[in-house]
Amino acid sequence: MDESAALDVTAARAVETGDRDRLLWTDADRDWASRAAAEVVGEGAGEDAFLARRARLVLERIGPRQPAVTRAVRALRWRGWVGAAVVLSAFVLGLIVDRIGGGTSINLLAPPVFALLVWNFVVYITLLVRLVAFRGSPGPVRSLLIRLAAVRTPFSRRRGDDAAEARRSILAALPSDWARVAAPLYGARAARVLHIAAAMTALGVIAGLYLRGLAFEYRATWESTFLGAEQVRALLATTLAPGSWLTGIPVPDTASVAAIQQPASENAATWMHLLAGTVVTLVILPRVALAAVAWMTERRRAARVSLPLSEPYYQRLVSSYVGGPGRVRVVPYSYTASAQARAGLDAILSRAYPGAAVTVQAPVAWGDDRALATLTGSDAKEDVVPLFTLAATPEREAHGAFLDAIAALHTTGNPLIAMVDESGIRLRWHDDEQKIAGRRAAWRDLLDEHRATALFVDLSAPDLAKAESALVGASAGRPDGPPRSAR
């Protein structure tokens, strides 16, 4: 999607993932945003259109409630005036250089414009090395420009209540999230600005040289401890060859060079033309070309910003609302959850699978082969979640056979997640963490054998944010998600 939409989507993600306890942005808000976006974009809309529209709705609704979020999003947009100011400052810097040599005398072996040439050659070599080494991270100057022009962490003056902490979490996450997404685009944009600034610095030097040359007479000379006229002429012929090629002015011969050795000198007009032509050839033209390449890269990246759509947050939104409401079926095995545990289960599933059709099937009795044989799948794709109790001892013959039957029903392609309720065993062994850890290890071994991810949770008093994160991360199979077992 384009740059503006990508920033909105990233901001909406920061709002919804940063507010873990739903203090600023409730479940009802989330459901409304998804339903409204799906209605606006219509059936058959692409993922990008749905996510972009939903993000705009999120920001439009939360903006009046939390103006700091709106300000943070606005602060992350690239400020074009910063680039213009850098370019203008670079030209002025080149223009106000009041000496090319000492006073109005130009030492042909050490004119300050040579420092400009050397610096640019160092930059060219660095760019080439970075290109060959495939290093995508920007250098320090480019990084500084990006921080000045766009990505900055908002300042928060004080800590407050839970809502204030949620807002702080959102504002802290947003710049880093956007920096990762926009790094390729902002890197190209900063490169364009810096290449233009370098060209303008060189142009300013040349402009200042000729403007001062109208009022003062520059004299060209040279002196050296080790070099004679022949060597100096050869060095100048090589160094000023680009300027000679551009202007058509030949580099003076050896006799002419010998005639202006210190303390002798001559009018520097010819040498100024050669120096200016060399700067144009070796600095201005290459920098303009590099700026043009960076500009084309910037335009391409600005039109197609890549978001990490493989992350659970995006996958859940897209699968639930673009591809139609998802389906989740929970099948308990030899376990009937208490009313309190059932309420915890419902709360976790509603957060982890918003908008999905969730059903909790009647428990399958221990060793009931007939019930296993009658388990049937759905015509639509659905996530099937087996539910166990940690109070039970895992049996490979019984629980293993049940897991094999469940795996055949699990048709979404997501990893199979088995939820293991700890509420019962904690009533019995509430102060014996060693026994609870041992029982978890036994269940983990069994579930690993059947390629299932274990999610251990106390359904009577679940940490909803933690359970949601573990469940969504495991279901998406994200590389940085929870391990094979999560709690």
C-alpha positions as CSV (number, residue, x, y, z in Angstrom):
1,M,0.0,0.0,0.0
2,D,1.1,3.6,-0.3
3,E,3.0,5.5,2.4
4,S,0.1,7.3,4.0
5,A,-2.0,4.2,4.3
6,A,0.9,2.1,5.6
7,L,1.4,4.7,8.4
8,D,-2.2,4.6,9.3
9,V,-2.2,0.8,9.4
10,T,0.9,0.8,11.6
11,A,-0.6,3.4,13.9
12,A,-3.8,1.3,14.2
13,R,-1.7,-1.8,15.0
14,A,0.2,0.2,17.8
15,V,-3.2,1.2,19.3
16,E,-4.6,-2.3,19.3
17,T,-1.5,-4.1,20.4
18,G,-0.2,-1.5,22.9
19,D,-3.5,-1.2,24.7
20,R,-3.3,-4.8,26.0
21,D,-6.0,-4.3,28.7
22,R,-8.6,-2.6,26.3
23,L,-8.7,0.6,28.4
24,L,-8.5,3.0,25.5
25,W,-9.7,0.9,22.6
26,T,-12.3,-1.7,23.6
27,D,-13.3,-5.0,22.1
28,A,-16.5,-3.3,20.9
29,D,-14.4,-0.7,19.1
30,R,-12.3,-3.3,17.4
31,D,-15.3,-5.2,16.2
32,W,-17.0,-2.0,15.0
33,A,-13.9,-1.0,13.0
34,S,-13.6,-4.3,11.3
35,R,-17.3,-4.6,10.4
36,A,-17.5,-1.0,9.2
37,A,-14.4,-1.4,7.1
38,A,-15.6,-4.6,5.5
39,E,-18.9,-3.0,4.7
40,V,-17.2,0.0,3.1
41,V,-14.7,-1.8,0.9
42,G,-17.3,-4.5,0.0
43,E,-16.8,-8.1,-1.0
44,G,-13.8,-9.2,-2.9
45,A,-11.7,-6.3,-1.6
46,G,-8.0,-6.9,-1.2
47,E,-6.2,-7.1,2.1
48,D,-4.5,-3.7,1.6
49,A,-7.8,-1.9,0.9
50,F,-9.5,-3.5,4.0
51,L,-6.6,-2.8,6.3
52,A,-6.2,0.8,5.1
53,R,-9.8,1.6,5.5
54,R,-10.0,0.0,8.9
55,A,-7.0,1.9,10.1
56,R,-8.5,5.2,9.0
57,L,-11.6,4.3,11.0
58,V,-9.6,3.4,14.0
59,L,-7.7,6.7,14.0
60,E,-10.8,8.7,13.3
61,R,-12.6,7.3,16.3
62,I,-9.7,7.3,18.8
63,G,-8.4,10.7,17.7
64,P,-10.9,12.8,19.7
65,R,-10.5,10.5,22.7
66,Q,-6.7,10.4,22.6
67,P,-5.3,13.5,20.8
68,A,-1.8,12.4,21.7
69,V,-2.1,9.4,19.3
70,T,-3.1,11.7,16.4
71,R,-0.2,14.0,17.2
72,A,2.2,11.1,17.3
73,V,1.0,9.9,13.9
74,R,1.4,13.4,12.4
75,A,4.9,13.7,13.9
76,L,6.0,10.5,12.0
77,R,5.0,11.9,8.6
78,W,8.0,13.0,6.6
79,R,8.5,16.8,6.9
80,G,9.5,18.0,3.5
81,W,10.6,21.4,4.7
82,V,13.5,19.7,6.6
83,G,14.9,18.4,3.4
84,A,14.5,21.8,1.7
85,A,16.2,23.5,4.6
86,V,19.1,21.0,4.4
87,V,19.6,21.7,0.7
88,L,19.4,25.5,1.1
89,S,21.8,25.4,4.0
90,A,24.3,23.3,2.0
91,F,24.2,25.9,-0.8
92,V,24.8,28.8,1.6
93,L,27.6,26.8,3.2
94,G,29.4,26.5,-0.1
95,L,28.6,30.1,-1.0
96,I,30.1,31.6,2.1
97,V,33.4,29.8,1.9
98,D,35.5,33.0,1.7
99,R,38.8,31.4,0.8
100,I,39.9,29.1,-1.9
101,G,43.5,29.3,-0.8
102,G,45.2,31.8,1.4
103,G,43.6,35.2,0.8
104,T,43.3,35.8,-2.9
105,S,46.1,33.4,-3.7
106,I,45.3,29.8,-4.9
107,N,47.9,27.2,-4.1
108,L,47.4,24.8,-7.0
109,L,48.6,21.8,-5.0
110,A,46.3,22.4,-2.1
111,P,43.1,24.3,-3.1
112,P,40.2,23.6,-0.6
113,V,38.1,22.4,-3.5
114,F,40.3,19.3,-3.4
115,A,39.0,18.5,0.1
116,L,35.5,18.6,-1.5
117,L,36.6,16.2,-4.2
118,V,38.3,13.8,-1.7
119,W,35.2,13.8,0.6
120,N,32.9,12.9,-2.3
121,F,35.2,10.2,-3.5
122,V,35.1,8.7,0.0
123,V,31.3,8.8,-0.1
124,Y,31.3,7.1,-3.6
125,I,33.6,4.3,-2.3
126,T,31.5,3.9,0.8
127,L,28.3,3.6,-1.3
128,L,29.9,1.1,-3.5
129,V,31.1,-1.0,-0.6
130,R,27.7,-0.9,1.0
131,L,26.1,-1.9,-2.3
132,V,28.5,-4.9,-2.7
133,A,28.1,-5.9,0.9
134,F,24.3,-5.6,0.7
135,R,24.1,-3.5,3.8
136,G,20.7,-1.9,3.9
137,S,21.0,0.1,7.1
138,P,21.6,3.9,6.6
139,G,24.8,5.6,7.6
140,P,25.0,8.0,10.6
141,V,24.3,11.2,8.5
142,R,21.3,9.6,6.8
143,S,20.0,8.3,10.1
144,L,20.3,11.7,11.7
145,L,18.3,13.3,8.8
146,I,15.6,10.6,9.2
147,R,15.3,11.4,12.9
148,L,15.0,15.1,12.1
149,A,12.6,14.8,9.3
150,A,10.3,12.0,10.6
151,V,10.8,9.3,13.1
152,R,11.0,10.6,16.6
153,T,9.9,9.1,20.0
154,P,7.2,11.4,21.5
155,F,8.1,12.9,24.9
156,S,5.9,11.8,27.8
157,R,6.2,14.1,30.8
158,R,4.7,12.0,33.6
159,R,3.3,8.7,34.6
160,G,-0.3,8.3,35.5
161,D,-3.1,5.9,35.9
162,D,-3.6,2.6,33.9
163,A,-5.1,4.5,30.9
164,A,-2.1,6.9,30.9
165,E,0.2,3.9,30.9
166,A,-1.6,2.3,28.0
167,R,-1.3,5.6,26.1
168,R,2.5,5.6,26.9
169,S,2.8,2.1,25.6
170,I,1.1,3.0,22.3
171,L,3.2,6.2,21.9
172,A,6.4,4.3,22.7
173,A,5.7,1.4,20.2
174,L,4.5,3.5,17.3
175,P,7.8,5.2,16.3
176,S,9.8,1.9,16.4
177,D,7.1,0.0,14.6
178,W,7.0,2.7,11.8
179,A,10.8,3.0,11.7
180,R,11.0,-0.7,10.8
181,V,8.3,-0.5,8.1
182,A,9.5,2.8,6.6
183,A,13.2,2.2,6.8
184,P,13.7,1.4,3.1
185,L,11.5,4.3,2.0
186,Y,13.0,6.9,4.4
187,G,16.5,5.6,3.6
188,A,16.0,6.4,-0.1
189,R,14.4,9.7,0.7
190,A,17.2,10.8,2.9
191,A,19.7,9.7,0.3
192,R,18.0,11.9,-2.3
193,V,18.2,14.9,0.0
194,L,21.8,14.3,0.9
195,H,22.9,13.8,-2.7
196,I,21.2,17.1,-3.7
197,A,22.7,18.8,-0.7
198,A,26.2,17.7,-1.7
199,A,25.6,18.9,-5.2
200,M,24.4,22.3,-3.9
201,T,27.4,22.6,-1.6
202,A,29.7,22.2,-4.7
203,L,27.5,24.6,-6.7
204,G,27.7,27.1,-3.9
205,V,31.5,26.8,-3.8
206,I,31.7,27.5,-7.6
207,A,29.2,30.3,-7.4
208,G,31.1,31.9,-4.5
209,L,34.4,31.5,-6.4
210,Y,33.1,33.3,-9.5
211,L,31.2,36.0,-7.6
212,R,34.3,37.0,-5.6
213,G,36.3,36.7,-8.7
214,L,34.3,39.7,-10.1
215,A,35.6,42.0,-7.3
216,F,39.0,40.5,-6.5
217,E,41.9,39.1,-8.6
218,Y,42.8,35.6,-7.6
219,R,46.5,34.7,-8.3
220,A,47.6,31.1,-9.0
221,T,50.9,29.7,-7.7
222,W,52.4,26.6,-6.2
223,E,55.2,25.5,-3.9
224,S,56.5,22.1,-2.9
225,T,59.5,20.7,-0.9
226,F,59.7,17.5,-3.0
227,L,58.1,18.1,-6.4
228,G,59.5,19.9,-9.4
229,A,57.6,21.6,-12.2
230,E,57.4,18.5,-14.3
231,Q,55.9,16.4,-11.5
232,V,53.5,19.2,-10.5
233,R,52.3,19.6,-14.1
234,A,51.7,15.8,-14.4
235,L,49.7,15.8,-11.1
236,L,47.6,18.8,-12.2
237,A,47.0,17.3,-15.6
238,T,45.6,14.1,-14.0
239,T,43.6,15.8,-11.3
240,L,42.1,18.5,-13.6
241,A,41.5,16.3,-16.6
242,P,37.7,16.1,-16.0
243,G,37.6,19.9,-15.9
244,S,39.7,20.2,-19.1
245,W,37.4,17.7,-20.8
246,L,34.3,19.6,-19.8
247,T,35.6,23.2,-20.5
248,G,37.9,22.4,-23.5
249,I,40.7,24.3,-21.8
250,P,44.0,22.5,-21.8
251,V,46.1,22.2,-18.7
252,P,49.1,24.6,-19.1
253,D,52.3,23.0,-20.1
254,T,55.4,22.4,-17.9
255,A,57.0,25.7,-18.7
256,S,53.9,27.6,-17.8
257,V,53.7,25.7,-14.5
258,A,57.3,26.4,-13.7
259,A,56.8,30.1,-14.4
260,I,54.3,30.5,-11.6
261,Q,56.3,28.7,-8.8
262,Q,56.2,30.7,-5.6
263,P,56.9,33.6,-5.3
264,A,55.8,34.1,-8.9
265,S,52.1,33.8,-9.8
266,E,49.6,34.6,-12.6
267,N,45.9,35.5,-13.0
268,A,44.0,32.4,-11.8
269,A,41.1,32.6,-14.3
270,T,42.3,29.6,-16.3
271,W,42.9,27.5,-13.3
272,M,39.5,28.5,-11.8
273,H,37.7,27.3,-14.9
274,L,39.6,24.0,-14.7
275,L,38.8,23.6,-11.0
276,A,35.1,24.5,-11.5
277,G,34.8,22.1,-14.4
278,T,36.4,19.3,-12.3
279,V,34.0,19.9,-9.5
280,V,31.0,19.9,-11.9
281,T,32.2,16.6,-13.5
282,L,33.2,14.8,-10.4
283,V,30.8,16.1,-7.8
284,I,27.7,17.8,-9.2
285,L,26.9,15.5,-12.1
286,P,27.4,12.3,-10.2
287,R,25.5,13.6,-7.2
288,V,22.6,14.7,-9.4
289,A,22.6,11.2,-11.0
290,L,22.6,9.5,-7.6
291,A,19.8,11.8,-6.5
292,A,17.8,10.8,-9.5
293,V,18.3,7.1,-8.8
294,A,17.3,7.7,-5.1
295,W,14.2,9.7,-6.2
296,M,13.0,6.8,-8.5
297,T,13.6,4.3,-5.7
298,E,11.8,6.6,-3.3
299,R,8.8,6.9,-5.6
300,R,8.6,3.1,-6.1
301,R,8.9,2.4,-2.4
302,A,6.4,5.2,-1.4
303,A,3.8,3.6,-3.6
304,R,4.4,0.1,-2.4
305,V,5.3,0.1,1.3
306,S,5.6,-3.5,2.6
307,L,3.9,-4.4,5.8
308,P,4.6,-7.5,7.9
309,L,1.3,-9.1,7.0
310,S,2.5,-12.5,8.2
311,E,2.3,-11.2,11.8
312,P,-0.6,-12.6,13.8
313,Y,-2.2,-9.2,14.2
314,Y,-2.7,-8.8,10.5
315,Q,-3.5,-12.4,9.8
316,R,-6.2,-12.4,12.3
317,L,-7.9,-9.3,10.9
318,V,-7.6,-10.4,7.3
319,S,-8.8,-14.0,7.9
320,S,-11.7,-13.0,10.1
321,Y,-13.1,-10.1,8.1
322,V,-11.8,-10.2,4.5
323,G,-12.0,-13.9,4.0
324,G,-15.2,-14.1,6.1
325,P,-15.7,-14.8,9.8
326,G,-13.4,-17.5,11.0
327,R,-14.5,-20.7,12.8
328,V,-13.1,-22.1,16.0
329,R,-14.2,-25.3,17.7
330,V,-13.1,-26.3,21.1
331,V,-13.3,-30.0,21.9
332,P,-12.8,-30.9,25.6
333,Y,-11.4,-34.4,26.4
334,S,-12.6,-36.1,29.6
335,Y,-13.1,-32.7,31.2
336,T,-16.1,-30.5,31.9
337,A,-15.1,-27.0,32.7
338,S,-16.7,-25.2,35.6
339,A,-18.8,-22.1,35.0
340,Q,-15.9,-19.9,36.0
341,A,-13.4,-21.7,33.8
342,R,-15.9,-21.6,30.9
343,A,-16.2,-17.8,31.3
344,G,-12.4,-17.6,31.2
345,L,-12.3,-19.7,28.1
346,D,-15.0,-17.6,26.3
347,A,-13.1,-14.4,27.2
348,I,-9.8,-15.7,25.8
349,L,-11.4,-17.0,22.6
350,S,-13.3,-13.8,22.0
351,R,-10.1,-11.8,22.3
352,A,-7.9,-14.1,20.3
353,Y,-10.5,-14.7,17.5
354,P,-12.6,-11.6,17.3
355,G,-15.6,-12.0,15.1
356,A,-15.1,-15.7,14.7
357,A,-17.9,-18.3,15.1
358,V,-16.8,-20.1,18.3
359,T,-18.4,-23.4,19.4
360,V,-17.5,-25.5,22.5
361,Q,-18.4,-29.1,21.8
362,A,-19.6,-31.6,24.4
363,P,-16.7,-33.4,26.1
364,V,-15.4,-36.6,24.7
365,A,-15.2,-39.3,27.4
366,W,-11.9,-40.9,28.3
367,G,-11.3,-43.8,26.0
368,D,-14.5,-43.4,24.1
369,D,-13.5,-44.8,20.7
370,R,-17.0,-44.5,19.3
371,A,-17.1,-40.8,20.1
372,L,-13.7,-40.4,18.4
373,A,-15.0,-42.2,15.3
374,T,-18.0,-39.9,15.1
375,L,-16.0,-36.7,15.2
376,T,-16.6,-34.9,11.9
377,G,-15.1,-31.9,10.4
378,S,-16.8,-28.7,9.0
379,D,-17.3,-27.9,5.4
380,A,-15.6,-24.6,6.1
381,K,-12.1,-24.2,7.4
382,E,-11.9,-24.0,11.1
383,D,-9.4,-24.1,13.9
384,V,-10.0,-27.0,16.3
385,V,-8.7,-26.6,19.8
386,P,-8.5,-29.6,22.1
387,L,-9.1,-28.8,25.7
388,F,-7.5,-30.8,28.5
389,T,-7.1,-30.4,32.3
390,L,-3.7,-30.4,33.9
391,A,-5.2,-32.4,36.7
392,A,-5.4,-35.5,34.4
393,T,-2.3,-37.7,33.8
394,P,-1.6,-37.7,30.0
395,E,-2.1,-41.2,28.5
396,R,-0.6,-41.9,25.1
397,E,-3.2,-44.5,24.2
398,A,-6.2,-42.3,25.1
399,H,-5.1,-38.7,24.8
400,G,-2.8,-39.5,21.9
401,A,-5.6,-41.1,19.9
402,F,-7.8,-38.1,20.6
403,L,-5.1,-35.7,19.4
404,D,-4.8,-37.7,16.2
405,A,-8.5,-37.5,15.6
406,I,-8.5,-33.8,16.3
407,A,-5.6,-33.2,13.9
408,A,-7.7,-34.6,11.1
409,L,-10.4,-32.0,11.8
410,H,-8.0,-29.1,12.0
411,T,-8.3,-27.7,8.4
412,T,-6.9,-24.2,8.5
413,G,-3.3,-25.1,8.1
414,N,-2.4,-23.3,11.3
415,P,-0.4,-25.2,14.0
416,L,-2.6,-27.4,16.3
417,I,-2.9,-25.7,19.7
418,A,-4.0,-27.7,22.7
419,M,-5.3,-25.7,25.7
420,V,-4.5,-27.2,29.1
421,D,-6.5,-25.8,32.0
422,E,-4.6,-25.5,35.3
423,S,-7.5,-24.3,37.4
424,G,-8.4,-27.7,38.8
425,I,-4.8,-28.7,39.8
426,R,-4.2,-25.3,41.4
427,L,-7.1,-25.9,43.7
428,R,-5.5,-29.2,44.8
429,W,-1.8,-28.2,44.7
430,H,-1.9,-24.4,44.8
431,D,1.3,-24.1,46.8
432,D,3.3,-26.9,45.0
433,E,4.8,-25.4,41.9
434,Q,7.2,-28.3,41.6
435,K,4.4,-30.8,41.1
436,I,2.6,-28.4,38.7
437,A,5.8,-28.0,36.7
438,G,6.2,-31.8,36.5
439,R,2.7,-32.3,35.3
440,R,3.3,-29.6,32.6
441,A,6.4,-31.4,31.5
442,A,4.5,-34.6,31.0
443,W,1.8,-32.9,29.0
444,R,4.4,-31.1,26.9
445,D,6.1,-34.4,26.0
446,L,2.9,-35.9,24.8
447,L,1.8,-32.9,22.8
448,D,5.2,-32.5,21.2
449,E,4.9,-36.1,20.0
450,H,1.7,-35.3,18.3
451,R,3.0,-32.0,16.9
452,A,0.7,-29.8,19.0
453,T,1.5,-26.6,20.8
454,A,0.6,-26.6,24.5
455,L,-1.0,-23.5,25.9
456,F,-1.1,-23.8,29.7
457,V,-3.6,-21.3,31.3
458,D,-5.7,-21.0,34.5
459,L,-9.1,-20.6,33.0
460,S,-10.6,-19.6,36.4
461,A,-8.4,-16.5,36.5
462,P,-6.7,-16.1,33.1
463,D,-4.3,-13.3,32.2
464,L,-6.3,-12.4,29.1
465,A,-3.6,-10.3,27.4
466,K,-0.9,-13.0,27.9
467,A,-3.2,-15.9,26.9
468,E,-4.3,-14.0,23.8
469,S,-0.7,-13.2,22.8
470,A,0.4,-16.8,23.2
471,L,-2.7,-18.2,21.4
472,V,-2.5,-15.9,18.5
473,G,1.2,-16.2,18.2
474,A,1.1,-20.0,18.3
475,S,-1.8,-20.2,15.8
476,A,0.1,-18.0,13.3
477,G,3.3,-20.0,13.7
478,R,5.3,-16.8,13.9
479,P,9.0,-17.3,14.0
480,D,9.4,-15.0,17.1
481,G,6.3,-16.4,18.8
482,P,6.1,-18.6,21.8
483,P,7.9,-21.9,22.0
484,R,6.2,-25.3,21.4
485,S,4.6,-24.8,24.7
486,A,3.4,-21.5,26.0
487,R,1.9,-20.2,29.2
